[in-house]
């Protein structure tokens, strides 16, 4: 299915950052859909610069997150990507500035990866989400596996964390954010994860990318509320596609050389099965779930029919048989 541009939203933004006074040189890059009428938008990922707007692009509230206007706090950036919403909370994943350093020392291990904003109480708090013990024990990790991916299992009021090099998924309660359980969600036949990878020189991008592509890398994780399923995505080594190629130029997109695997679990975390799609076909990061199925993005630059002019998807629905297999 091809996605057609219905409307381009261009809200009028201030030319200067409201906290630092510095000029804003980029464009908005982070949004959270609150409901059918409103969108929360963040200028350059700075939480204090949020705007509330409708689907016509009209700004409804220039300062919806009151906490940052009422409290004297340092600028807080949402550099970790996707903002998650589960009423009344917004969840922000933080990518700390030490991210290019592979060393996980005592100070780094004490830095949280998650913040939560209560839209009803206008309160903001840091949540107890830190590096896994397996990462800390190793002391370093490939940078592609440093940040967790997460999704909200709305039916159980839980959040699921998927670390790029960790075999197990971590389930946390949304209320107190305590750990409920950890579930093995790795397919051994796919290969070793980056937790087994050695340290490579930080300035050797080619070697770093070869290492990334030659190990299983878990990436996106999505919850399907219509079928009550969890999808955990992984790029699976497919060496014939990238061996001998220069991997230093498009070192994010080169993941698309590998096959894309999807582990399917029920919302309690029981693994029901898995499937593997051919290499150079799909792109996990722009995939999503809708009522009629899992939309796998065809936005893989190595496809013969790749085009920057369209967002195209193939839609899949997984069937579970009586023996809990796929």
N, C-alpha and C positions, 0 to 999 in steps of 0.2 A: 504494500500500500504506500502511496506517495503522500507526503504531507504538503499541503498547500498553504502559503502565507495568507492568513485571513486579515490580520491587522498588525501593524508595526507600532508599538507603544513608545512614544518619545516624550516623557514627562519633562517639564522644565526644571532643571537642577541648578542649584547655586554654583557659582564658579569657584567658591572657596570652601574648604573643609570647615565645618562649623566648630570643630574643637581646636584644631591647630591654626586655622587661618590660612593655610597653604592652598595654593591653586590646585584644583582638581584637573588632572590632565587626561584621565581615562574616562571610561563609560561605565554605567552600572553593570555589575556582573553576577549578582546574587539575588534570588527572589524566593519567596515562600508564598504559596497559594493558600490563603486562609479559608475562603469559601467561594461560592459562585459569583460574589459581588466584589471581592477585594483581594488585592495582592500587596504583600509587603516587599519593598524593594530596597536594596542596600547599595549605596554609592561606594564603589571601589572596595566593598567588603567591610567598610567601617560601620560598626553597629550603631554608633550614635547618629549616623547619617541616614537612618531609615526614612522611607516615605511610604505612606499608605495610599494606594491608588486603586481606581476601578479598572474594569476591562476596556474602557474607552481611552485610558491613558490620562484621565483627569486625577490630579492630586487631591485626595480627601483630607489628608493630615500630614503636615510637613514635619511634625515631631511626635510620632506616635509612641515612641519608647521613652516615656517620661523620666524614667530612672536616670538616664544619662544627662538630662537637663537639670535634675534636682540634686544630683550627687556630684561631688568633686572627684571624678574618677579619671584615670589615665585612659587614653584612646585604646579601645579593644577591637582587634581586627578578626573578622571571620575569614581566615585564609585557608580553611580546611575544606571548602567546597559547600556541599549541599546543606541547606537549612531545612530542618524537619519541623513540622507543626503537628501538635496533638493538643487540642484545647484543654487548658488555656495556655499551653507552653509553646515557646519557640526554642529549639535546640540548635546550638551552634558548635560545630567542630572546629577546634583550633589547630592550626599547623604552626608549631613554635618556630622561632627564628633559627633554632639550632638544627633545622631539618637537614641541611646539607652535611652536617657532621654525623658520621655513622656511629660515633662513640656514644654509648649509653652509660653515663657516669651517674654518681649519686644525685647531683643537682638536677640533671635532665630527667632522671627517673621520678622526681618529685613534682614534675610539671603536669597539670591536668590537661586532657584533650577535649573536654566538653564543658559547655556553659548552658545555662537555662534561664530564659526570661519568662516570667509569669505576666501575661497580658492583663489579667484581672487585678492583681496586686501591684503591678508595676515594680516588680522585684527582680533582681538579677543575682545569680549565684553560680559559683564554680562547683562542678560535680566531680566525684571521686573516680575518675577514669584515667588510669596511668598505663605505662608500658606493661605488657604481660611479664610474668616472672621468667618465662623462657627467653624473652628478649634481653632482660636485665642480666640473666645468667650468662648469656652469650657475650654481652658487652658491646656488641655492634651489630648492625643489620644493613642489608642492602637498602638504599633510600627508597626504592619503589615499594618496599614492604613496611615502611615506617608508620604510615598513617592508617588508622582503622576506617573501615567503611561500616555504615550502620543503617538500619531500617527500623521502623516502629511497627510492632505486631499489635495493631489496634484492638483486636479481639481479646487480647490477654493483658493489655496495658503494660507491655514490656518492650524493651529495645534490644535488638540483636546486634552485636559487634562482630565484624569479620576483619581480622588482621591479615595482611597480605601473606605472611610467612607462617601463620599459625594454623594448625590442622583443625582446631576446635573453635566453634562459635560460642560466644559468651552472651548469655541472656541476663538482662538487668530489669528490675522493677522500675517503672517510670516515677513512682512516688518518692521513695528514698534512695533509689538508684543502687540498691544492694544487688549483689550477684545472686541470681536464682539458681543457675546451673551452667555448666559448660558441656557442649555436645560435640563429639567427633563428627566432622562433616568434610572429611578428606577422602579422596579416592586414591589408594596406594598405587594402583596401576598407572596413574597419570605421571608419577615421578616424585622426586624429592622437592620440598619447599625451600624457599630462600633461607630458612633457619639453618639449613645444612650447608649453606654457601660460605666459602672463605672470604676474608676481607681482601678487597682489591684497592689499589691506589686511587685516591679520590680524583686525581687528574687524568686517569686513563678511562675516558668515557667509552671507548670501543670495548674494552675488557669488561667494564661494568655492565654494558648493555648485553654483551654475550652471556654474562653470568645471569642476568635477569631473564633472558629468553630461554636459557637452558634449564630453568627450574620452574616448577608450578608457582604461579603468582595469582593469589586470590584477589579479586578486584571488587566489583559491585555486589551488593546484596539487596534484594527487593522482596517486599511482602505483597502477596496477592490476597486481598481481603475477600474477593469473590469466591475463590476456591480454597481459601485458608491454607495457602502454601507459602513457603519461603524458598527463593531461588538464590543460590550462591554461585557466582560466576568465577571462572578461573581461566587464565591463558595457559595452555598446555604446550610444552616444548615440541616444536616442529622444525628441527634443525635444518633440514634440506632447503627450506625457504629463505633462510637468512645467513647461513654460513658463507663467509667470504665477502659479504656485502659491507659497505660503510654504514655503520649504525649510529654515527655521531651527529648526523644532521637532523633527523626527525626522531630524536631519541624517546619521544613519548608515543608517537604513532607506530613505531616499529613493533609494538606488542601485537599489532594486527597481523604480523607474519605467522603467528602461532594459531593453533586451533582454539576454539572457545568451548569450554566445558561448563555445564550447569548442573549443580547438585540440587536435587529437589527434596525438601523436607516438609513435614506437616508443621503446623504452627506451634506444636509442643516440642519440635526439634528432632523428631524421629525421621531418619533418612529413608525416603521412599524409593529413591533411585537416582540415576544421573543420565545425562546425554551429552554427546560431543558433536559439535558442528565443524564442518571443514574449515581449514585455515583460510585466511584472507577473505572472509565472507561477512562477518558481523563485528560490531563494535559495542562492547558492553556499556560504556559510559553514557551513551545517549539512548539506551534501551529503557523501557518503562512497562508498567502493568496497567491495563484497563479492563473494563467489564468483559470484553470479548476475548481476552487472553494476554499472553506475554508478547509485547512488541519488541522484537530484536532488530536493532538498528543496522541498516545496510551501509552506514557511514564509515566504512573501512576503506582507507585510501588505496589499498592494494587490489581492490576489486576492478575488474576490467570495465565495468559499467559505472564506476564511481563518478559522482557529479556533486559539485559544491552548491548547485542551484536547487537541490531538492533534499528533503529528509524522507527517506523511504524505509519501510519496515516490512518484515515478514511476521505474521501473527501465529503464535503457537499456543495450543492448549494440551496439557499433559493428562493422560488418562491413567488412573490407578486401578489395577485389577484386584481381584479378591485376595491375593497373596501379598498385597502391599508393594508390588513391584510396578515399575513404570512400563 
